[in-house]
């Protein structure tokens, strides 16, 4: 019989590459990790690790078990949370991962409403851009992930195994210095900025910028690149270039010395909340999803 605690230990050993590092991650001793791994190998009746000096590798059986561990542990978490909610033994717990502009706009409104409605529900927040946030969800390291995908992007997202809750459509805008020749324009075609120096955002947004510019017939000259939205706005405000950012990111920054001009034709990204099918049934997760949807409705 395979125990969940043994699966957690196996996953930690596979991720860290050693018993001692896994022990540090799990908050236990190296002998305890070794003992639990031996118990797991006895349960399954086959070796899961190959030990050669300090090096440790998974056997084929170990790789298979690690591959299934995240789904098994997510299912167990869902079962524990639902049973606890039904029995009234404890409040829910939700681990949320969000990209930065979502963290500063949608998440505060949603979590404030959730706390008012369910004071005992605990929510933790970690920031990560997709696709890393989606990986964390599939690996069992969070319960909900706020993510986005660009309309018409060359690379499409594979979310078929997840519950997808659409929240809002976020339109991209051009950022130009307030004294720029296009600062007073109502709309701007991205081709009109072809000769400008560019400030690029996060790697995903940077890739989308290059793709959109290439569609307009030019390659952007990127002078600066930063994951920090206030830094992007500050560089534009200082007259060092132009940028394209999602409207949600602009609202999260409230930049000075900068004008946001609508892009035509429109470039949009879809903001969604993602979870696993089992976790979608957990009351605390479902309540958080509902509050995120309401916050997105107010943000439109």
Steps between C-alpha positions, in 0.01 A plus 500: 500500500645836392476778758469867407786600732728260314399654166582848633842377606562334162404819317734706720788257442440505124492882499806556720714202403596390853357378830661782698364775270157337501512491880577871516209574266258283698627604843620154608828313535694316230454163680124559513495559123705186443268296722188621320652429159583144611140458620368624165727263304377214721139599431540502122735202492766650278790748528410861429847655528846414375770613741854541363718682752344840557304483176140385510281418200145377461437152362235457231252407774606808699442727200154350450405550864625861507301568184179386672579649843379856431157388383466258791598763756268759341215251521578432866510873575163542333357214704636636829372853436152390391455258789619764749260757355205260510578389854558858614826405664712778356497784248638473151850573378588626151845540346478762224762582237459813288694707249604843639241727337225260610641501854470878524156541336270197510637309798465765777133565418423129479676406823345787696153382394592138578619591850179693567286206390716220646723639778653162578623430149875541464652602167873510424632690198806438287595682180595322178445568133351233277605242399677459838177566692328223302790264573462570872132410477567173318781413744261534793673807646196728478121470480420792268704676233423833336636484145457659159527414131521732202237486229643370174839416652721267298536264800168390650455392861415138581255525789273208407572319828407804712183682603516838322296793640515798260520828694551789259653610172795735549587731213858609428579872484801695378693702757670815372662797677246776566681732254519237227357589157224237550422577865171675414385244246189296578641191330831396351599226258803313625671562165507872585749414776730295277793743523474553876728345764304247705480402865387137525323333792497143633635222273149389398393858424830560321435206271150627428638848422746360247226286344259796464772728359607237249137472392512876432813459289782606731726371777498716815831645617491402869731727699383390845325191638368456853241284677411795725198696371577819698850492347350472150275801569790694654722443198222611265427803717867598484475508121721197444258315278147367455335182622192285463342371820168338593244748634490308829874555544465872429224527762721325753783750445322838456803647320603866493625685194347234277202481266313176428368488143264233366651267243323432171448233389435372849737257669343319795578240762249284684532494880390170655501314830616140480465206736495121490163322460519343847593829665211684328265303728667626818273767659782743585644478149156542341432805719833657403425438132165672540652806667769527231225496235311775683815710536568460129145615421560818696837554329361497146 
